[in-house]
Amino acid sequence: MIRFRSAALVSAVLWAGSIAGQAAAVQVSATRASHGVYTTAQARRGGGVFEDVCLACHTVSRFRGTDFAAKWGDKPLATLYKAVTTMPQGEPDSLDPQDYADVVAYLLSINAYPDGPLELPPSAEAVAAIWLDAKAP
């Protein structure tokens, strides 16, 4: 009898965890950058990385406004994240993954996407469910 109750309890816990995981997946799949997918502190760090690394070849204006929205809008955020990881030119993926996530957060911030309570995760896979709105909010 005790074994049966233990097995039933384990089954119930696993089932509940499965349902919770499905609910979280549904919530993440509906995420848009306009919902606040980075923190202010993360964007500040990303601005520092942009200044230290990216400004050698790129201007901030290239990643701001209508040009940014036309190129990156209405696409998964992972598309932008992957593009950022191809830099610096000649040394792709040479920065820490967190630095790349911070730069993406900075790019979102300079395009008026709102910040939120959680940092943008440092991998293309982790941000694949986040979509950039067609234009900044």
C-alpha positions, 0 to 999 in steps of 0.5 A, a space after each residue: 500500500 505504501 509503495 502504491 501511494 509513493 508511486 502515485 505521488 511520484 506520478 502526480 508530481 511528474 504530471 504537475 511538473 509537465 503541465 507547469 513546463 508546458 504553461 511556461 513554454 506557452 508563455 515564452 513562445 508569446 514573448 515579444 521584445 516590447 514586453 521587456 526582455 532585458 534589464 537596464 543594467 544589462 543594456 548599460 553593460 552592453 553599451 560598454 561592450 559596444 563602445 569598447 569593441 563595436 565602435 571600432 567598425 560600427 556607428 550607433 546610428 546604424 543600429 537605431 531607428 527605421 533602418 533597425 526596424 526594417 532589418 530586424 523587426 518582425 523576426 525572432 530575436 535570435 536572428 539579431 543575436 546570431 548576427 551579433 555573434 559573428 562579430 568582431 569581424 574576423 573573430 566571430 564568437 570571440 566574446 563571452 556569450 553574456 557580452 553578446 546578450 548585453 550588446 543585444 540588450 543595448 541595441 533594444 534599449 537604444 531602439 526604445 524597447 522597454 526594459 523588464 525584470 529579467 536579463 536577456 539570456 546569453 544564447 540564440 536558443 534561449 531567445 528564439 521564442 522572443 520576437 522583435 516587433 515590426 517597429 519599436 514601441 
